Amino acid sequence: MLPLVSDQSRTRDIIQLLRPQQWVKNGVVLAGLIFSGSAHDPHRLLTALAATGLFCLLSSAVYIINDLADAEADRNHPIKAHRPIAAGRITPRAALTAACLLGLVGLGLAAVLDLPFFGVAAGYLALNLLYSLWLKHIVIIDVMCIAAGFVLRAVAGAVVIKVLFSGWLLIASFLLALFLGFGKRRHELILLENGGVDHRRILKQYSSYFLDQLIGVVTPAVLVCYLIYVISPEVTQKLHTQYLYLTVPFVIYGLFRYLYLIHQEERGGSPTEILLTDRPLLGTVVLWLATVFLLLYVVAR
């Protein structure tokens, strides 16, 4: 019985190391497919799904490298201390081996799938390695790197299926990622100010007031860029619909709901967790996606 328990525990540790709950972020890879009106094309659909799967491999490699770099600091965090590397349940050598395998397999398959896609995927991996080892210790740049990772996901998804991605939508995606990133930093800082353990050096260079100012700048910028995108003559002509503006109320409510959660309920530490556990926010995202699909694939046809 003991070997079975040990095997189950080992499996849980490996799954936790890979952080599959974070793979939802790789859904951004599908943005190019959806917003180009190509989701009905079987070849492009399968290609985009394959690209999303490869980014799951690469992002898991990145998470492992980041956990290795943060292992010492994570041991001082009430939640992160239970991560497999920080808790000593998986050795650094084994974790590094896993990260290298995931990275090599992911890049190898990316090269087979599409060479330009491989270039973007390699850039994503390089950026995140720089982030884990250096850039995350530079104020503002740390969050901008995270946001750039989301943009590279979106670009990769467009490149692999050979479609053009709207510059306004890319900028809106970048700004939205900044919004989420600054919200996360604010949550971490509030925990620290309330007596939490100082586990992230970069927090010393932020203040609640400064982060609120940054969030206050980024929030309307997200909305303005998205508004420009949905009413752009180029976009309406390309997608054969002028009704994308009907999705704007969902974006407004989603932003306001997230602001409510980080300011009134002091959440924001994990955007993925918030999305999956906050029903009003999750419902808004589902309705937004449903409306986009309806407008692009039913009304516009």
N, C-alpha and C positions, 0 to 999 in steps of 0.2 A: 504493500500500500504506500509506503514511504517514497519509493521511486516514482510512482504515479503522481503523487503530490508535488514532488520535486520537478518533474517534467512539466506539470501544469503551471507551476510558479515560474519556471524558466520561459515558457511560452508567453506568459503574461508580461514578463520583463522585456522580451523581444518586441512584443506588440507595442508596449508603452514606449520603448526606445524609438520606434518608427513613427510614433504619433499619428496614427491614421485619422484621428478626429480632426487633424489640421488639413487633411487632404481636400476638404471642402473648398479651401482657398484656391485650389487648382481649377475650380470651375470657371475661373476667369479666362482660362485657355479657350473655353467654348464661346467667349464673347464675340470673336470674329465670325464664327459660324452663324450664330444667332442674328447678329446685327447686319450681316451681309445678305440675309434672306436665303441662306444656303442650307438650312437644316433639313430640307426635303431631299437634298442630293445624297444618295447612299454612300458614294465614294468619299465625299467631303466629310460626311458625318462620321464614318468609320475612321478616317484619318485624324479628325479632330479628337475623337475619343481615345485613339492610340496615343496622340500627343499629350493628352491629359494624364493618361496612365504613366507615361514616361516622366512627366513632371512630378508625379507622386513619388517615383523612385528618387529623383534628384532632390526633391524637398526633404525627404526622409534622410538622405545623406547630409544635407545641410543642417537639419535638426540635431543629428548625432554629433557633427563637428562643433556646433554651438554648445551642446551639452558638455562636450569634452573641454572646451575653452572655459566654460562657466562652472565646472564641477565644484571647485573650491568655494565660490560664492554661493552656489545653490545649497550647499550644506548649511548655510546660515538662514535659509528661507524656510518658513513653516510648511510650505507645500512642495516646493521644488526639491527639498531635501530628500523626498521619497522617490525621486527619479532614479532609474536603475544605476546610472553611472555615479551620481552623487552619493547614493546609498551603498555603493560598493558591490551591488549584485551583478553588475557586468563590468569586467575589467576594461581599462582604457585601451589596451591593446586589441581586445576583441571588438570593442566599439569602433576603433579606427579601421580595423579590417572590414567591418560591415559597411562603414561609410565609403571606403574606397571601392568595394565591390558594387555597391548601389550606384555610385557615381560613374564608374567605368561601364557598367551594364547600361545605365541610362543614356550615357553619351554615345556608346556604341550603337545602340538601337536607334537613337536619334539620327545618327549619321546614315543609317540604313533607310530610315523613313524619308529624310529630306535634308540635303546639305545646308541650305539656308536656315532651316529649323535647328539643325545641329549647332550652327553658329550662335543663334540666339540662346539656345539651351546652355552652351558653354559659357556665354557671357553671364547668364543667370547664376551659374555655379561659381564662376570667378568672383562676381560681385558679392555673393553671400559668404565666400571664404574670406574676402577682404573685410566684410562686415564683422564676422566672428572673431577675426584675429586683430583688427585694428579700428575700423570705422565706427563701430558701436560705442567707442569711447570718445567720440567727437560730437559735441552738442549740436543739435538740429540735423547734422549729417546722418546721425544714427537713424532717425525716423525717415529721412529722405531716402536712405538706402532700402529700407523696408518697402517704401512706396514704389521705388524703382523696380523692385522685385515683382510687384503686381503688374506694372506696365510691361515688363519683359514677358511675363506670362501671356498677357493679352496680345503682344506683338508676335510671340511664337505661335499662338493659335491662328493668327491671321496669315502669317508667313507660310505655315505648313499646308494650308488649303488654297494658297495663291489668291488671296483677296486683299484689297486695300482697307485699311482701318482708319476711320475718321480721326483727324488730329484732335478735334474737340472732345471726342469720347475718350481718347487716350489721356488728355489733360484732366478731364473730369475724373477718370479712374485714379490718376496719380494724386489728385487733390483729395479724393475720398479716402485713399489709403493714408494720406497725411492726417486727415481728420481722425481716423481710427487709431493711428499710431500715437498722436498727441493725446488722445483720450486715454490710451493705455498708460502712457507715461504719467498722466495726471493721477490715475488710479494708484499707480505704484508710489507716487510721491505722497498722496494722502495717507496711504498705509504707513509710510515711513514717518510722517508727521504725527500720526496717532500712536507711535510707539513701536512700529514694526522694526525689524532688523534691517540694517543697511546692507543690502546684498548686491546693489548695482551702483557702481561708482558714478556713472553718468548722471544719476539723479541729483547729485550735489550741485550740478550746473543748471538745474531747472528750478523754478518756483511755481506754485499754484497760479499766481497772478500771471506770470509769463506764459504758461501753458494755456490759460483761459484766453489770453490775447491772441495766441496762435490759432486756437480753435475758432475764435471769433472772426479771424481773417479767412480761414480756410472754408468754413461752413458756407457762407454766401458765395464764395468762389466756385465751390462744387455745383451749387444750384445754377449759377449764371452760365457756367460752361455746358451743363447739361441742357439748359434752356436753348442756348445757341445751337447745340447739336440737333435737338429735335425740330427746330424751326428752320434749320439751314436749307436753302433751296437745293443745294447739291445733294443733301441727304434725302429730302422728300422726293426728288426726281429719281435718285438711284434706287430707293426702296419702294417706290410707287405708292406712297401714302403720305398724306399731310396731317395725319392724326396722331403722330407720336407724342404730341404735346399732352395728350390725355393721360400719359404715364407720369406727368410731372407731379400731381398731387401725392402719388405714392412716394416719390423721392422726397418731397417736402416733409411728409409725415414721418418717413423713415429717419431722416436727419433729426427732426425734432424729438422723436421717441428716443433716439440714441443719446441726445443731449440730456433728456430727462433722466435716463438711466445713469449717466455718469455724474450728473450734478445732484440729483435728488436721492438716488439709491446708492450712490458711490460705487457703481459697477464700472466696467470698462477694462478690467485686467486682461480679459480674453475675449476679443471681438467674436471669435468663432463660437465660444460657449454662450455668449449673449444671444447671438443669432439663433442658435439651436434650442435655447431654453426660454427665451422671451417670446411668448405667443403673439402679442401684437406686432412685434418686429418681424418675426418669421412669417406671419400672415401677410404683412405688407409686402415682403419680398416675393412671396408666392403670387400674390395678386398682381404685382408689377410685372413679373415674368409672364404670367398668363395673359395680361393685357398686351405686352410686347408681341407674344406669339400670335394672339388674335389679330392684331393690326398688321403684322408682317406676313402672316401665312394664311389668313382667311380673308380679311377685308381687302388687302392689297392684291389678291389673286383674281 
